[in-house]
Amino acid sequence: MKIAIVGAGALGSLFACLLQDAGQDVTLVERNRTTIRVIRSKGLWLEDASGNERNYRIPITLSPRLEGPIDVLLLFVKSYDTQAAVNCTHHVVGPQTYVGSFQNGVGNMEIIANTVVKDRVFCGSLPYSSMQIAENRIRFSGGSGSLRLGKFDNCVDAGFNAVVEVFSRTGFPIEVAGDAESSLWNKLLMNAGANPLSAITGLSCGELVQDERLQEIMELAVREAAAVAMAKGLRIDQAGDPVRPLFDALKGIGRNKTTMLQDIERHGRTEIDAINGAVIREAERLGVSVPVNRILFNLVRFMERRPEQQQPEPAITDLPGLSAQPLRSVSAPSPGTCP
């Protein structure tokens, strides 16, 4: 299959390597010219969970230069860049193209489905960790569980089965979700518990789970989010102990940092709106109390607003008119500019 991956970050680069190994025609799409130059000249280095390193030569380009049509478009961009990513790649999306969201938070598939035919939209969630440690170097640290793939319309067809078969060659256990929204909320539970707490404390994934007090905070946040999900009528894995999948994943991930902590460290914008913010919005709509999620949300937003935190995003100069988006209150992601 001809596959385009938008976002040459940690997970996007990981899947580019794995899908190329699986015999697919893969192209990375990136907006940062420095990243493009480095990967083109030096290749992409992948360090696996055993510490072994391998160099991959994967084509990488700006979105306007991507040629189509393609068979599969995968989005690995920040949740607040979803609309921009769709806008900048629509020229390669044909009537048979499947578009997958492998992103944090919820609401991304709905944004994609406003532009792409709904029965061609799907999501993927992976309870494993890959961390970018240089422009062209990523470290895969493992995790626990299966790669879940789910259609936006929950109707599995022959074309989607072919996409699933390709992903099965990446080496991850595969699970096709009967309810994509439930699948995304199960991942959201994990993000809501770990991501903000790591950003606040500065601890790695493995360090978070070593402290009983932090475990208690994560459990409270996860149980609140699970209560919201169940109020929505969604199915929660291990409903009696919904924090167990998170603790198992954190132990497997070890020294890698969450993306939210990395965002804070580089003085960037976090995805708190699409994670704990999403929990709060649905809780308000359904009348569910989520005080711990509110505290975590407010603390991360405070950290984003500190003077030393309000630095420009890393230079992204390939397209004119690109500017940093202002911080917002608890609101859904809005359209942006080309990634």
N, C-alpha and C positions, 0 to 999 in steps of 0.2 A: 504493500500500500504506500501511497504518497502521503506523508504525514508532515504537517507543519506544527511546530511547538512555539507558542508565543510566550516569551519570558525565559531568558537564559540564566535563571537563578538556580537555587539548589535543587528543587524537585524537577523543574523543567529540564535542566541539564542531565540529571540522573536518568530521566525517562528517555531523553535523546540518545544517551549511551546504550541503554538497555534495548530500546526499540531498534537501533542500528544493529546491535548484536543479533536481534531476532530476524534480521534480513530485510528490514523495511527501509524505504527511501525517506530519510528524515532530514528536515531543514529547521534550524533554529531561527526565530525571529526576535530581534532585540532592538531597542531604541538607543542604547548607549554605545556610541561609536568606539569608545575605548575598549569596552568588552568585545565588540566585534573584531577590532584590530588584533587584540591579544589572542582570541580563540582562533582566528584565521592564521596567525603567524606561529603560534606555539601549540595549538591543539587544546583539547579539553582533557584535564586529568581527573580521573575518578579513583578515589581511595575507598576500597570496600571495607566491610566490617572486620575483616581480618588484618587490615593494614596494608594489603597489597595495592599497588598503584598501576594504572594503565592509562595510556594516552589514546584519545579518540580524535579523529579528524572528521568533524561534522560541519557541513555547510551552514553558514550563518549570514543573515542579511537584515536590512531594514524592511519594515512591512510594505512600503510602496514598491519595493523591488521584488517582492515575492511573486512567483509565477504560478498560475493555476490553470484549470481547477485542481483541487487536491481532494483526496479521499477522506482525510480526517484532519481537523483543526483542533488542537488542544490548547486551552488557556491555562497558563500558570502565573498569571499576573495578580497583583493586589486586587482585592475586591472592589476598591474604589476606581480601578482602571478598567473594569469589565466593559463598560459601554465604549470606551475609547478603543479597546482591543478589537471589539466587534466592528466598529466603524472602519478601522484601518486595515482590516483583512477581508472585508466583504467581497472584494474583487476576485478572491480566489475560492469563494464558497459557491459551489454549484448545487443543482437540485438534489444530487445524491451525496453531498458532503455531510459527514457527521461532525458535530461540534461538541467538544467535551470540556466541561469546567472541572479543573482539578485545583480548586481554590478554597481558601478559608471562608467561613461564614456561610450564610444562607442568602438567597435572593439573586444569586448570580445566574442561575438557569433561566429565571424569569426575564432578566434583562436580555439574555441571548435570544430567548424565544420571541421577543418583540421584533427581532430582525430576521432570524433564521426560522425555517419551517419547523414547527414544534416537534414533529416526530423524528427529527434529526438531531435533537439536543439530548445530551446525556451528562452525567456527572461521574466523577471518580473520587474516592476517598481512600487514603492509605495511612494506617497507623504506624508508619515508619518515619525515620528522620534522615534527611540529607541536609548538610550545612555547607554553605559556600564559604571557603576560607581564603580565596583569592579570585581574581577576575576569571580565571580559567581552571580553578581547582575546587572540587567538591569532595566532601567526606560523607560517606554513607555509614550510618551507625546502627542500622537494624531497627527493630521494634517488635511488635507482636500483633498478629491478626492477618486478615485477608485484604487484598485490593478489591474494594467494592465498586461495581459499575452499575448504574441505574439509568433507565430512560426517563426523560422528563414526563412523558405521557404514560409511563409504566407499561408500555406495550412492546414486548420484545419481538423483533422481526428478523428476517434472514440477514439483512445488512448489518444489524447491530450484533448478531451472533458472530459475524465475520470479524467485527471489531474486537469483540471479546476474545475470540480465538487468537488474534494477534497479541493482545495483552497477556494471554496465558503463556506466551513464549518468553516473557520477561523474567520468569522465575518466581514471581509472587503467587501465593494461593489466590484464586479468583472466586469471587462470589457475585452473582448477578442479583441485585436487590429487586424485590418485587414492588417495593415502595421507595422511590428515590428520595422523597422528602424525609421519610423516617431514617434512611441511611445518612443523609446530610446532618440531621439533628443528632444522631449518635456521635458523629464526628464533632459537632458543635459542642456537645457536652464536654468532650475532652479538651477542646480549645478553651472553653470558658473557664475551666478549672485551672489549667496549667499556664496558659499564655500570659494573662495579666499578672499572675503571681510571680512568674519568672521575671517579667519586665520590672516589677516593683522591687524585688529582692536582688536581682542580678545573678541568680543562681541558674545553673544548667539543669537540664531535665532530670538527670540522675540525682543531683543534689536536692532537688525539690522533694523527692519521695523519701529522703533519708531523715527528714525532720517530722516528728509526730504533730507538732503544732501546724506546720504547713499542710500536712496531710489532712488535718481537720478542716482547714479553710477550703482546700480543694474539694473535699467531700461535700461541704455545705453548698458550695457554688454549683457543683455537678447535680446534687439532689434538687436544688431549685430549678435548674434548667430542665431536668428530667420531669419535674412536676408540670412545667409549662408545656413540654412536648406531649405529655400524656393528656393534658387538658385540650390539646389540639387534636387528640385522637390518634397520635402516632405511636408506633411500636418502639419500645426502648429495649436494647440488649441488656440482659441481666437486670431487669427492673428492680429486683430486690436488693441488688448491690451495684448500682450503676457506675460507681467510681472504680470498680475493680479493673475494667478494661484500660482506664487511664493509668492506674498505678502499674499495671503490667507493661504497658507501652513505655512509660517513663523509665522503668528499670532496664528495658531493652535498649532504649535510645542512649542512655548513659551521658557522656560528656557534651553532646551537642546542645546548643542553645535553641530556645524557641525563636520563631521569626519575630515575635513581638519584642523580645529582649534585644535582638539584633537591630530592630528598627530604632529603639530607644538609644542604643549605643552609637548608632550612626546619625543621631539627631534627625531621624526621619519620622514620617507619619505612620502610625500604627493602624491595624485593622480592628481596633476595639469597637468601632461602630457596627461592624458586620458580625461580631462575635458576641460579647456581652451586651452590646447595644441591641442586637437582635433579640436576645433573651428578654431584655427589659421592655422592648416595644410590644412583643407578644404577651408578656405578663400583664402589661397595662391593659391591653385589649381584652384579656380573658379574666382579669381580676385576680391574678395570682401574685402573691408577695415574694419578691426576690431581693431582700436587703443586702445579701452578701455580693451578689452580682452588681448591685448599684454601687457599693463601696469600691469594688475592684474597678469598675468602669470609671468612677470619679477620680480615683487615684491615678489611673493611667492617663486620663485626660489632663489632670493637673501636671503630670510629668511632661506631657506633650507641650504644654503651654509655658513651661519655665523658660525664662529668657535664653539660657544656655542651650535649650533644646530646639528653639526656633531658628534653626540654621537652614539654608537652602538645601534642597535635595541634591545628591551627587549630580555633577554636570551632565545634562542630557541635551545635546545640542544638534541632533540630527534633523529635527524638524522645526520650522519657525513657529513662533507663537506659543511655545510650550511654557507654562508657568505653574508654580506651586499652587495647589488648591487650598483655600482657607480651612481651618479647623471648624467643625460643625458640632452642634449638640447632637443628641440621640436622634439620628435621622437616617433614612435609607441612603445607600450609595447613589450618587448623581453622575450624569454624563461628564466625561473628561476629554482630554486631548490624546492624540495618538501616542501609544506606548512604543 
